[in-house]
Structures are given as structure tokens and as C-alpha cells.
């Protein structure tokens, strides 16, 4: 304090609070810097903060604790998560910028992962192409003699460079030398993604993975593209003799 007494520093004294919370990013230059540092436009950041405050996953950071202390600022916690994802900063580094403990940031990050899976994935990742006219995709394959085909589907592995030790066995398959997440994706001849599953352990084979593919299951069960007509070639027995 100005009178010479000491006090404990809080998140309101932190670098990030003064740079990004106490000083709104109200110019194009500031917004550009924010976008580069956190991989998210500033306006979208503000919208996401409002959304997080309304969701049950983050209730613990919206009320005082059992002894009446104010919770950590959810805006700083989100900035920490964005920096962790965008630049692989450690939680200890983030504590240095936000004056919020690394353990609190870690707990918030775990909740954000659940929120991403339950909310953000459905909101921002394209859903399976259930309403598209797939005849345009079928015509390309028909030129090669694959009448009725609209795409190619297969499992795709994405390596995990920082896989936790408890998950390494189930995520290390024979396709990659490192742990990975496995996605079943369906793409057109021009590489447009029609549908994909969420990630599954890298040890899962195609037969297991495809059971979780809404696009493939919809086609098999007749719920998708059932009205799409095409010519089906038949075997000419006379020519086979």
C-alpha cells in the first residue's frame, strides 16, 4: 500500500489483467496482437467468456468459496487455456502471467476440455453432411465406374506428443510409433470432409471405430441419402462364359 504496509498480490495485479482485462482491446492494432497471442479474435473471446459464465461446467468459478473468498477471474483462466493450447505454455508459466495458481489453471483446463467436447465441437465443427445433395459427389466416382459411391472412408491417426502415461498403452497402436487418437473420416474425391467421428484411442481398429460414425451408420440403416438414385451395374453371365 501507499502507507508502506505489505499486502498479498492478487490476479488484479497481474500482467495479463492489466494488459487485457483492465485495458480493453479497443483498437485494430491491439486486436491484431491479441489474435496473434491467443489464436482467437478479441470479440470472440468476450463472447466465449459470457458463454462460459452461463454453463454448469464453470459454476465453481462464478461464486465465492467456503470461506468467502472471491473466485479466480474466469477471463484470466480462459486466457491461460488459450495460451496453453496455442503456444504450449506450461501452467507454471501461466501462473507467472496471471497470478493464479498453476493447479487452478489445470483444473479449469480440464473443465474446458469437457466443455469443448460437449458444446464447442457441435457448435463449430461441421456436422455430417446429412442435408446435402450427394449426387454431385456420386457423379465423379461414376466416371471411374463406382456408381453409387459418394466418398471414401477410413481411420485416420493423429499423433499425441504429450500423451499422459496412464493413457499411453491404449493409445499406442501399430500404425504410429507414438500414441495417437483415431478418427474415422469420410471424404469426397476432392477431399471435402462429409463426416467424421470424434477421437478414439489409437489401438481401436476400423471395425470398432466405424460403429461410432453417425454418417456411415445413417447410410447403412437407411436414414441418410435413401432417396439418392443411381444406376447399378449387373454381372453379364453370358460374357463370363
C-alpha positions in Angstrom: 0.0 0.0 0.0 1.0 3.7 -0.3 1.3 3.8 3.5 4.1 1.3 3.4 2.2 -1.8 4.6 2.5 -5.0 2.7 -0.3 -6.9 1.1 -0.7 -10.1 -0.9 -0.7 -9.7 -4.7 -3.9 -10.8 -6.4 -4.8 -11.5 -10.0 -5.8 -7.9 -10.4 -2.1 -7.0 -10.1 -1.1 -9.4 -12.8 0.4 -8.6 -16.2 -2.5 -10.2 -18.1 -5.2 -8.4 -16.0 -3.6 -5.0 -16.8 -2.9 -5.8 -20.4 -6.2 -7.5 -21.5 -8.8 -7.0 -18.8 -8.2 -3.6 -17.3 -7.3 -2.3 -20.7 -9.9 -3.2 -23.3 -8.6 -4.1 -26.8 -10.3 -1.2 -28.5 -8.0 -0.6 -31.5 -7.3 -2.6 -34.5 -3.6 -2.9 -33.5 -4.4 -4.3 -30.1 -6.9 -6.7 -31.5 -4.4 -7.9 -34.0 -1.8 -8.5 -31.3 -4.4 -10.3 -29.1 -5.4 -12.5 -32.1 -1.7 -13.5 -32.6 -1.0 -14.2 -29.0 -4.1 -16.2 -28.1 -5.2 -17.5 -31.5 -8.7 -16.1 -31.0 -10.2 -12.7 -32.1 -10.9 -10.5 -29.1 -14.6 -10.1 -29.8 -14.9 -13.9 -29.9 -13.0 -14.1 -26.6 -15.6 -11.8 -25.0 -18.5 -13.9 -26.3 -16.9 -17.1 -25.1 -16.4 -15.6 -21.6 -20.1 -14.9 -21.5 -21.0 -18.4 -22.6 -18.7 -20.0 -20.0 -20.3 -18.0 -17.2 -23.6 -19.5 -18.1 -22.5 -23.1 -18.3 -22.7 -25.5 -15.4 -19.1 -26.8 -16.0 -17.8 -23.5 -14.7 -20.1 -22.8 -11.7 -17.2 -23.2 -9.3 -15.5 -20.1 -10.7 -18.7 -18.0 -10.6 -19.2 -18.0 -6.8 -17.2 -17.4 -3.6 -15.5 -20.3 -1.9 -16.5 -21.7 1.5 -14.6 -19.0 3.5 -16.0 -16.1 1.3 -13.0 -15.5 -1.0 -13.7 -14.3 -4.5 -13.1 -16.9 -7.3 -10.3 -16.5 -9.8 -11.3 -14.3 -12.7 -12.7 -16.6 -15.4 -11.3 -14.3 -18.1 -7.8 -14.9 -17.0 -8.4 -18.6 -16.7 -9.6 -18.7 -20.3 -6.6 -16.7 -21.5 -4.4 -19.3 -19.8 -6.2 -22.1 -21.6 -5.9 -20.4 -24.9 -2.2 -19.7 -24.4 -1.7 -23.4 -23.3 -3.4 -24.6 -26.4 -2.0 -22.1 -28.8 1.7 -21.9 -27.7 2.1 -24.9 -25.4 2.9 -22.7 -22.4 3.1 -24.6 -19.2 0.6 -24.0 -16.3 3.5 -22.7 -14.2 4.3 -20.1 -16.9 0.7 -19.1 -17.0 0.7 -18.6 -13.2 3.5 -16.1 -13.7 1.4 -14.0 -16.1 -1.9 -14.3 -14.3 -1.1 -14.6 -10.5 -3.5 -17.6 -10.4 -2.0 -20.9 -9.3 -1.0 -23.5 -11.8 -3.3 -26.0 -10.2 -6.3 -23.8 -10.6 -5.4 -23.3 -14.3 -5.0 -27.1 -14.7 -8.5 -27.7 -13.2 -10.0 -25.1 -15.4 -8.4 -26.6 -18.4 -9.9 -30.0 -17.6 -13.4 -28.4 -17.4 -12.7 -26.6 -20.7 -11.9 -29.9 -22.4 -15.2 -31.3 -21.3 -16.9 -28.1 -22.5 -15.2 -28.3 -25.8 -16.4 -31.9 -26.3 -20.0 -31.2 -25.2 -20.5 -27.7 -26.6 -17.8 -26.3 -28.9 -17.4 -29.3 -31.1 -21.1 -29.3 -32.0 -21.1 -25.5 -32.4 -18.1 -25.0 -34.6 -17.2 -28.4 -36.2 -19.2 -29.2 -39.3 -21.9 -31.8 -38.6 -22.1 -34.8 -41.0 -23.4 -33.7 -44.4 -26.9 -35.0 -43.8 -28.8 -32.5 -45.9 -26.6 -32.1 -48.9 -27.4 -33.3 -52.4 -24.7 -36.0 -52.7 -25.5 -36.8 -56.3 -22.8 -34.3 -57.3 -20.2 -36.3 -55.4 -21.5 -39.6 -56.8 -21.1 -38.3 -60.4 -17.3 -38.0 -60.0 -17.0 -41.6 -58.8 -19.4 -42.8 -61.5 -16.9 -41.7 -64.1 -14.5 -44.3 -62.7 -17.2 -47.0 -62.7 -18.1 -46.7 -59.0 -21.8 -45.9 -59.4 -23.5 -45.0 -56.1 -20.3 -44.2 -54.3 -20.2 -40.7 -52.7 -16.9 -40.8 -50.8 -14.1 -42.8 -49.2 -13.9 -43.6 -45.5 -11.0 -44.8 -43.4 -9.5 -44.4 -40.0 -7.0 -41.5 -39.6 -4.5 -41.3 -36.8 -3.3 -38.0 -35.2 -0.2 -38.3 -33.0 -0.2 -37.2 -29.4 3.1 -35.6 -28.5 2.2 -35.2 -24.8 0.2 -38.2 -24.0 -0.2 -38.9 -20.3 1.5 -42.1 -19.1 -1.8 -43.7 -17.9 -3.2 -43.5 -21.5 -0.1 -44.4 -23.5 -0.9 -48.2 -23.7 -4.4 -47.8 -25.1 -3.3 -45.1 -27.5 -0.2 -46.7 -29.0 -1.1 -48.9 -31.9 0.8 -50.4 -34.8 0.1 -47.5 -37.3 2.3 -44.9 -35.5 5.3 -45.3 -33.2 3.8 -42.7 -30.8 0.4 -42.6 -29.0 -2.4 -41.3 -31.2 -6.1 -40.5 -31.5 -8.0 -42.3 -34.2 -10.8 -40.7 -36.3 -13.0 -42.3 -38.9 -13.4 -39.8 -41.7 -15.4 -39.8 -44.9 -14.2 -37.6 -47.7 -15.2 -36.9 -51.3 -12.9 -37.2 -54.3 -12.0 -33.5 -53.9 -11.0 -34.1 -50.2 -14.2 -32.4 -48.8 -15.0 -34.0 -45.4 -18.5 -35.3 -45.3 -18.4 -36.6 -41.8 -16.0 -37.7 -39.0 -16.1 -39.2 -35.6 -14.6 -37.6 -32.5 -11.2 -39.0 -31.4 -10.8 -42.5 -30.1 -7.8 -44.5 -28.8 -5.2 -45.3 -31.4 -5.5 -49.0 -30.7 -9.1 -49.2 -31.9 -9.4 -50.9 -35.3 -11.7 -49.8 -38.2 -14.4 -52.3 -37.3 -14.8 -50.8 -33.8 -14.3 -47.2 -34.9 -17.0 -47.2 -37.6 -19.6 -48.2 -35.1 -19.3 -44.6 -33.7 -19.6 -43.0 -37.2 -23.0 -41.3 -37.5 -22.6 -40.8 -41.3 -21.8 -44.5 -42.1 -24.4 -45.8 -39.7 -27.0 -43.5 -41.2 -26.3 -44.8 -44.7 -26.3 -48.4 -43.5 -29.6 -48.1 -41.6 -31.3 -46.2 -44.5 -31.7 -42.9 -42.7 -29.3 -41.0 -44.9 -29.4 -40.5 -48.7 -32.1 -43.1 -49.2 -33.7 -41.0 -52.0 -30.4 -40.7 -53.9 -30.8 -42.7 -57.2 -28.1 -44.3 -59.3 -27.6 -47.0 -61.8 -26.3 -50.3 -60.5 -24.2 -52.5 -62.8 -25.1 -56.1 -63.1 -22.9 -59.0 -64.0 -23.4 -60.3 -67.5 -23.2 -64.1 -67.2 -23.0 -64.6 -71.0 -19.8 -62.6 -71.2 -18.3 -64.5 -68.4 -18.5 -67.8 -70.4 
